[in-house]
Amino acid sequence: MANRATNLLTCIPGDGTRNKDASRSDFCTVINYSVCGALSLDELVRFGASSKTIYLPEGRVLVRDGDVEDFIFSVTNGCLKSFKQLPDGRRQVTGFYFPGDFIGLADSDVYLADIEAVSDAGLCCMERKSLNALSRDIPNLERRLHELAPKALAELQGQIVLLGRKTAQERVATFLLMLLKRSFERGVTANPVSIPMICEDIADFLGLTKETVSRTFSTLRKLKLIGLDVDKTVELLDRDGLQRVAEGF
């Protein structure tokens, strides 16, 4: 995996020259809602000195399913998707990564899915052994990493319910509300909601066909719950109504 990453990605060594006079905003645009948000300025300097900045163009693969998990990544901008190729050729998108999300924190020796850039993306990259060493020395970092595990489990449980028990309308409504929630968490403009992924990605995430996803979006527009797609965004016109649809009412 290490050789593949070096060949595919443009890596820039982390800047270890920042000093105590630097402000928190000098380090990262997503610092307040990423794992680094719990660190002091001195701890941020140490963290930054051990990391690299990565640029990943749209459509480029970050890691492959089964690659040795030598690195962890934190998304700083853009969007990525994780997916599994099934033996019969079908594909299941298992999740999307947005700014502030971590990739590679699972307790596994290998990556459990292919991960690919949905849009041009920036990431912070660190060797796993370096993160483990830092977390032993920096209690705030270790606590923050432990806090991320229940969140990941809750998202997985939500995905299981989404695919197993909900109708097409309920799934699409839930998906839009999930994007809205993630926008709020990142402190960006939440409405209209940004939808950087293509229809096929949404369909493979929700366990639907792209035709069903397209029809469902049209139905939600006719119900005046959402507006028209404009520049990969959708306005949520009636959030309460969308919530009722998502909950099956």
C-alpha positions as CSV (number, residue, x, y, z in Angstrom):
1,M,0.0,0.0,0.0
2,A,2.8,2.4,0.8
3,N,4.3,2.2,-2.7
4,R,0.9,2.7,-4.3
5,A,0.2,5.8,-2.2
6,T,3.5,7.3,-3.1
7,N,2.8,6.7,-6.8
8,L,-0.7,7.9,-6.9
9,L,-0.7,10.8,-4.5
10,T,1.0,14.1,-4.3
11,C,2.4,14.2,-0.7
12,I,3.8,17.4,0.9
13,P,5.7,17.0,4.2
14,G,4.0,18.4,7.2
15,D,5.2,21.8,8.4
16,G,7.0,21.2,11.7
17,T,8.2,24.8,11.9
18,R,5.0,26.3,13.4
19,N,5.6,27.9,16.7
20,K,3.7,28.8,19.8
21,D,2.7,32.2,18.4
22,A,0.6,30.4,15.7
23,S,-3.1,30.5,16.1
24,R,-5.3,27.3,15.8
25,S,-6.7,28.5,12.5
26,D,-3.1,28.4,11.0
27,F,-3.1,24.6,11.2
28,C,-6.3,23.4,9.4
29,T,-9.6,24.7,8.2
30,V,-11.5,21.8,9.8
31,I,-9.6,21.7,13.1
32,N,-12.6,22.6,15.2
33,Y,-14.6,19.5,14.2
34,S,-11.8,17.0,13.5
35,V,-9.8,14.8,15.9
36,C,-7.3,17.7,16.2
37,G,-9.9,19.9,17.9
38,A,-9.0,18.5,21.3
39,L,-5.3,19.4,21.0
40,S,-3.5,22.3,22.4
41,L,-1.3,24.5,20.2
42,D,1.9,22.7,21.3
43,E,0.2,19.3,20.7
44,L,-0.9,20.5,17.2
45,V,2.7,21.4,16.4
46,R,3.7,17.8,17.2
47,F,0.8,16.4,15.3
48,G,1.5,18.5,12.2
49,A,5.2,17.6,12.2
50,S,4.3,13.9,11.9
51,S,1.7,14.3,9.1
52,K,1.7,15.0,5.3
53,T,-0.8,16.9,3.1
54,I,-2.3,14.8,0.3
55,Y,-4.2,16.0,-2.8
56,L,-6.4,13.4,-4.4
57,P,-8.1,14.3,-7.8
58,E,-11.7,13.3,-8.4
59,G,-12.0,9.6,-9.3
60,R,-8.6,8.7,-8.0
61,V,-8.3,5.7,-5.6
62,L,-6.9,6.3,-2.2
63,V,-6.7,2.7,-1.0
64,R,-7.9,-0.7,-2.2
65,D,-9.9,-3.3,-0.2
66,G,-7.3,-5.5,1.4
67,D,-4.4,-3.1,1.4
68,V,-2.3,-3.1,4.5
69,E,-3.5,-0.4,6.9
70,D,-0.2,1.4,7.3
71,F,-1.7,4.9,7.1
72,I,-4.6,6.9,8.6
73,F,-6.2,9.9,6.8
74,S,-8.2,12.9,7.9
75,V,-10.3,14.6,5.2
76,T,-9.7,18.4,5.1
77,N,-11.8,19.2,2.0
78,G,-13.8,17.4,-0.7
79,C,-15.6,14.1,-0.4
80,L,-14.6,10.4,-0.7
81,K,-16.6,7.2,-0.8
82,S,-15.9,3.7,0.4
83,F,-17.3,0.7,-1.5
84,K,-17.2,-3.1,-1.8
85,Q,-17.2,-4.9,-5.1
86,L,-19.5,-8.0,-4.8
87,P,-18.6,-11.3,-6.5
88,D,-21.5,-10.9,-9.0
89,G,-20.2,-7.5,-10.2
90,R,-22.5,-5.3,-8.2
91,R,-21.2,-2.6,-5.9
92,Q,-22.2,-1.5,-2.4
93,V,-21.2,2.0,-1.4
94,T,-20.6,1.7,2.4
95,G,-20.2,5.3,3.3
96,F,-19.0,8.8,2.4
97,Y,-16.2,10.8,4.0
98,F,-16.5,14.6,4.5
99,P,-14.1,17.2,5.9
100,G,-13.3,16.3,9.5
101,D,-13.8,12.5,9.0
102,F,-11.0,10.0,9.7
103,I,-10.2,7.0,7.4
104,G,-8.4,4.0,8.7
105,L,-9.3,4.0,12.4
106,A,-10.9,0.6,12.3
107,D,-9.3,-2.1,14.4
108,S,-8.1,-4.1,11.4
109,D,-4.8,-5.0,9.8
110,V,-6.1,-4.1,6.3
111,Y,-8.5,-1.6,4.8
112,L,-11.9,-3.1,4.5
113,A,-13.1,-1.3,1.3
114,D,-11.9,0.6,-1.7
115,I,-11.9,4.3,-1.0
116,E,-12.1,6.8,-3.9
117,A,-12.4,10.5,-4.3
118,V,-15.9,11.7,-5.2
119,S,-14.6,15.2,-5.8
120,D,-11.1,16.7,-5.7
121,A,-10.1,16.1,-2.1
122,G,-7.5,17.1,0.4
123,L,-6.4,14.9,3.3
124,C,-3.9,14.8,6.2
125,C,-1.9,11.6,6.1
126,M,0.0,10.0,8.9
127,E,1.6,6.6,9.5
128,R,-0.4,4.5,11.9
129,K,2.7,3.8,14.0
130,S,3.2,7.6,14.4
131,L,-0.4,8.1,15.4
132,N,-0.2,5.3,18.0
133,A,3.0,6.8,19.4
134,L,1.4,10.3,19.6
135,S,-1.8,9.0,21.2
136,R,0.3,7.4,24.0
137,D,2.1,10.7,24.7
138,I,-0.9,13.0,24.2
139,P,-3.9,12.0,26.5
140,N,-6.2,14.5,24.7
141,L,-5.6,12.7,21.4
142,E,-6.1,9.3,22.8
143,R,-9.4,10.3,24.4
144,R,-10.6,11.9,21.1
145,L,-9.8,8.8,19.1
146,H,-11.8,6.7,21.6
147,E,-14.7,9.1,21.2
148,L,-14.8,8.4,17.4
149,A,-15.5,4.6,17.8
150,P,-19.1,4.8,19.1
151,K,-19.9,7.4,16.3
152,A,-18.7,5.0,13.7
153,L,-20.7,2.1,15.2
154,A,-23.9,4.3,15.3
155,E,-23.4,5.2,11.6
156,L,-23.0,1.5,10.7
157,Q,-26.2,0.6,12.6
158,G,-28.1,3.4,10.9
159,Q,-26.9,2.0,7.5
160,I,-28.2,-1.4,8.3
161,V,-31.6,-0.1,9.2
162,L,-31.6,2.1,6.1
163,L,-31.0,-0.8,3.8
164,G,-33.1,-3.4,5.6
165,R,-36.4,-1.7,6.6
166,K,-37.0,1.5,4.7
167,T,-38.9,2.2,1.5
168,A,-37.2,4.1,-1.4
169,Q,-38.8,7.4,-0.3
170,E,-37.8,6.9,3.3
171,R,-34.2,6.0,2.2
172,V,-33.7,9.1,0.0
173,A,-35.3,11.4,2.7
174,T,-33.0,9.9,5.3
175,F,-30.0,10.4,3.0
176,L,-30.8,14.1,2.5
177,L,-31.3,14.7,6.2
178,M,-28.0,12.9,6.8
179,L,-26.2,15.3,4.5
180,L,-28.0,18.2,6.2
181,K,-26.8,17.0,9.6
182,R,-23.2,16.6,8.3
183,S,-23.3,20.2,7.0
184,F,-24.3,21.5,10.4
185,E,-21.5,19.5,12.0
186,R,-19.0,21.0,9.6
187,G,-20.2,24.5,10.2
188,V,-20.9,25.2,6.6
189,T,-24.1,26.5,4.8
190,A,-26.6,23.7,5.4
191,N,-29.4,24.6,3.0
192,P,-29.2,24.1,0.1
193,V,-27.5,20.8,0.8
194,S,-24.4,20.0,-1.2
195,I,-24.6,16.6,-3.0
196,P,-21.2,16.0,-4.6
197,M,-21.8,12.4,-5.4
198,I,-23.5,11.1,-8.6
199,C,-26.8,9.3,-8.8
200,E,-25.1,5.9,-9.1
201,D,-23.2,6.5,-5.9
202,I,-26.4,7.4,-4.1
203,A,-28.2,4.4,-5.5
204,D,-25.3,2.0,-4.5
205,F,-25.3,3.5,-1.0
206,L,-29.1,3.2,-0.5
207,G,-29.4,-0.2,-2.1
208,L,-31.6,1.1,-4.9
209,T,-31.3,1.5,-8.7
210,K,-30.3,4.9,-10.1
211,E,-33.7,5.0,-11.9
212,T,-35.5,4.5,-8.6
213,V,-33.4,7.3,-7.0
214,S,-34.2,9.6,-9.8
215,R,-37.9,8.9,-9.6
216,T,-37.9,9.4,-5.9
217,F,-36.2,12.7,-6.1
218,S,-38.9,13.8,-8.6
219,T,-41.6,12.6,-6.2
220,L,-40.1,14.6,-3.4
221,R,-40.0,17.7,-5.6
222,K,-43.7,17.2,-6.6
223,L,-44.5,17.0,-2.8
224,K,-42.7,20.3,-2.5
225,L,-40.3,18.8,0.1
226,I,-37.2,19.6,-1.9
227,G,-36.3,22.0,-4.7
228,L,-34.6,21.5,-8.1
229,D,-31.0,20.4,-8.3
230,V,-28.7,23.4,-8.9
231,D,-24.9,23.0,-9.1
232,K,-24.9,19.8,-7.2
233,T,-27.1,21.2,-4.4
234,V,-30.7,20.6,-3.4
235,E,-32.8,22.9,-1.3
236,L,-34.8,21.3,1.5
237,L,-38.1,23.2,1.3
238,D,-39.9,21.4,4.1
239,R,-37.5,19.8,6.6
240,D,-40.3,18.6,9.0
241,G,-42.1,17.0,6.1
242,L,-38.9,15.3,4.9
243,Q,-38.4,14.1,8.5
244,R,-41.9,12.6,8.5
245,V,-41.2,10.8,5.2
246,A,-37.9,9.5,6.6
247,E,-39.7,8.1,9.7
248,G,-42.4,6.4,7.6
249,F,-45.3,8.7,8.5
